[in-house]
Amino acid sequence: MNRNITSSGDVRRVTANLPRKLLKEAMKNTGVGMTETLVQGLLMVRRSRAFEKAMRLKGKINLKIDLDESRERTGC
């Protein structure tokens, strides 16, 4: 994460008991500190919920889109 997430001022300090091994592994995978790693995890939870909601709409929305036209392709 390139931006400093705590600079916005809209933060909440928390105390949590986290599995040491899981946290260490997550920090190794993200390559950033503890706070940034936890924020990335929270963002992933939010994205997965949005994805689940979108998947529930699958087949319920009838879109008639000409992909070639929308991509401005001409007689390829």
C-alpha positions as CSV (number, residue, x, y, z in Angstrom):
1,M,0.0,0.0,0.0
2,N,1.6,3.2,-1.1
3,R,-0.3,5.7,0.9
4,N,-0.1,6.1,4.6
5,I,-3.5,4.9,5.8
6,T,-3.2,6.5,9.2
7,S,-2.6,10.0,7.8
8,S,-6.3,10.5,7.1
9,G,-7.1,11.0,10.8
10,D,-10.1,8.7,10.5
11,V,-8.7,5.8,12.3
12,R,-9.6,3.6,15.2
13,R,-7.0,2.1,17.5
14,V,-7.8,-1.5,18.5
15,T,-6.4,-4.2,20.6
16,A,-6.7,-7.7,19.2
17,N,-5.4,-11.1,20.0
18,L,-4.2,-12.5,16.6
19,P,-2.5,-15.8,15.8
20,R,1.2,-15.0,15.8
21,K,2.1,-17.4,13.0
22,L,-0.8,-16.2,10.8
23,L,0.1,-12.5,11.3
24,K,3.8,-13.1,10.6
25,E,2.9,-15.1,7.4
26,A,0.5,-12.4,6.2
27,M,3.2,-9.6,6.8
28,K,5.7,-11.7,4.9
29,N,3.3,-12.1,2.0
30,T,2.4,-8.4,1.9
31,G,5.9,-7.1,2.5
32,V,4.5,-4.3,4.7
33,G,4.0,-3.7,8.4
34,M,1.4,-4.9,10.7
35,T,-1.1,-2.1,10.3
36,E,-0.9,-2.0,6.5
37,T,-1.2,-5.8,6.4
38,L,-4.4,-5.7,8.6
39,V,-5.8,-2.9,6.4
40,Q,-5.2,-5.0,3.3
41,G,-7.0,-7.9,4.9
42,L,-10.0,-5.7,5.8
43,L,-10.1,-4.4,2.2
44,M,-10.1,-8.0,0.9
45,V,-13.0,-8.8,3.1
46,R,-14.9,-5.8,1.8
47,R,-14.1,-6.7,-1.8
48,S,-15.1,-10.3,-1.4
49,R,-18.5,-9.2,0.0
50,A,-19.0,-6.9,-3.0
51,F,-18.0,-9.8,-5.3
52,E,-20.5,-12.1,-3.6
53,K,-23.3,-9.5,-4.1
54,A,-22.4,-9.1,-7.7
55,M,-22.4,-12.9,-8.3
56,R,-25.9,-13.1,-6.9
57,L,-26.9,-10.8,-9.8
58,K,-25.5,-13.2,-12.4
59,G,-28.2,-14.1,-14.9
60,K,-30.6,-11.6,-13.5
61,I,-29.5,-8.6,-15.5
62,N,-30.1,-8.7,-19.3
63,L,-27.5,-6.6,-21.0
64,K,-27.5,-6.3,-24.8
65,I,-24.0,-5.0,-25.5
66,D,-22.1,-5.3,-28.8
67,L,-18.6,-5.8,-27.4
68,D,-16.9,-4.9,-30.7
69,E,-18.9,-1.7,-31.0
70,S,-18.2,-0.8,-27.4
71,R,-14.5,-1.4,-28.0
72,E,-14.7,0.7,-31.1
73,R,-13.5,-2.1,-33.3
74,T,-14.0,-2.0,-37.0
75,G,-14.1,-5.1,-39.1
76,C,-11.1,-6.9,-37.6
